Amino acid sequence: MTVRVRFAPSPTGMFHVGGARSALQNWIFAKQQGGVFVLRIEDTDAARNKPEWTEGILSALEWIGIARGSYEGPYFQSSYAGEHRAAAQRLYESGRAYYCDCTREDVQARTGSQYAGYDGYCRDRGLGPGEGRALRFRTPDEGETVVVDLIRGEPTFENKLIEDFVIARGDGSPVFLLANVVDDMTMGITHVIRAEEHLPNTPKQQLLWDALGVKPPVWAHVPVVVNEKRQKLSKRRDKVALEAYRDEGYLADAMRNYLMLLGWAPSGDREIVPWSVIEEEYRLEDVNPSPAFFDEKKLRAFNGEYIRALPVEEFIAACEPWLTGTDTIAPPPWQPEEFDPAPFAAVAPLAQTRIAVLSEIVPNVDFLFLADPLIDEAAWTKAMKEGSAELLDAAIAAFDALESWDAESLKSTLEAVGAERGLKLGKAQAPVRVAVTGRTVGLPLFESLQVLGRERTLTRLRAARVRLV
């Protein structure tokens, strides 16, 4: 038997990080088993059925390493409407489903509770299909439904506690529960690896598999992903769009490494490991069923480690979209023709050790490509203390007289200027840094001045001195 797994997202306009984790888990499992990864787009909600949203799913999958052409699909759930209706008809004709004309208000009136499930009123009324009549599955009155789950063991559900659930609406259109089962049957899915939130539906789906005469798949429900308050990640409340992390400058390798740690860990005490190690060591049965905390701070630290591990040439290439304004949400504050790759290459090794996401490269190097620095007014106020004007005067004169414009000469010169005024280097360089870069923090100052050059450095120092008049 060939293992076949599926990833079945809805085109919702954004790609949830929890969905990305499920996709990776299915992808790895299929590769380990020599099986097939199937992509199915559950597009039956017309309001969500937009080509650009499907393209967003394909693009996001490709970014995390699931390349187009390496999987089967994408299939579209809407293409199987005929199979869905045929399955509903089979269940009705076999007596495993019946029509019901009860409204929610009817059920509430009979049970006296707005929270009570369906009471089976129409089970034996013998209703046929008709306008406004939903088709309900006839759940067995006795026995249990045992879900064999690779992660959770054998969750057991008493059939008498499962209401006769709707499988087709009053207009004849099948609901998600049935459509999902029929799609998996049609596509020969052998293993369903999905989020824990789907577990309550699983006994109903397993009953449908049995009623349609097909052996159910092997189930594996991975832990729900939660925020720091241990609430399920919500797109209305939390930063959950994979695209947002990509566009901010998270590396794909860092993201997929971190996502795979949500409920699972590689051997030893290490967490940052090559993808090849994850592919070799990951086991569904080793996944912890407890909720998995999506810690954005930890992800950020992960990403910083991955950035620092890049060869400098790869780091430079990775930064290019943010520096040139291509493929980024926020263009840099300079025109494309103002960017010069040579000075950036000179400071790249310094910047690489200081940023955690690639988008942070822009404020670290903008002073190199702007005619004038972007002055942070709070930084200006903090740095320009009493005596700063005189210090700048002395620094300008000393720098202008330097024979060699290199970092070491610049440092020793400013150190001497500061010492004459009873200032340590850290205090002496603050006004110079803000005058030249616009900020109190950034790349090493003297290496920055060396790359910026004598003329531009002195021009900025003189402009700052005029501002202090």
Buried (B, 14 or more C-beta within 10 A) or exposed (E): EEBBBBBBBBBBEBBBBBBBBBBBBBBBBBBBBEBBBBBBBBBBEEEBBBEEBBEBBBBBBBBBBBEEEEBBBBBBBBEBBEBBBEBBBBBBEEEBBBBBBBEEEBBEEEBEEEEEEBBBBBBEEEBEEEEEBBBBBBBBEEEEBEBBBBBBEEBEBEBEEBBBBBBBEBEBBBBBBBBBBBBBBBBEBBBBBBBBEBBEBBBBBBBBBBBBEEEBBBBBBBBBBBBEEEEBBEEEEBEBBBBBBBBBBBBBBBBBBBBBBBBBBBEEEEBBBEBEEBEEBBEBEBBEBEBBBBBBEEBBBBBBBBBEBBEEEEBBEBBBBBBBBEEBEEEBEBEEEEBEEEBBEBBBEBBBEBBBBBBBBBBBBBBBBBEEBEBBEEBBEEBBEEEBBEBBBBBBEBBEEEEEBEBEBBBBBBBEBBEEEEBEBEBBBBBBBBBBBBBBEBBBBBBBBBBBEBEBBBBBBBBBBEEBE
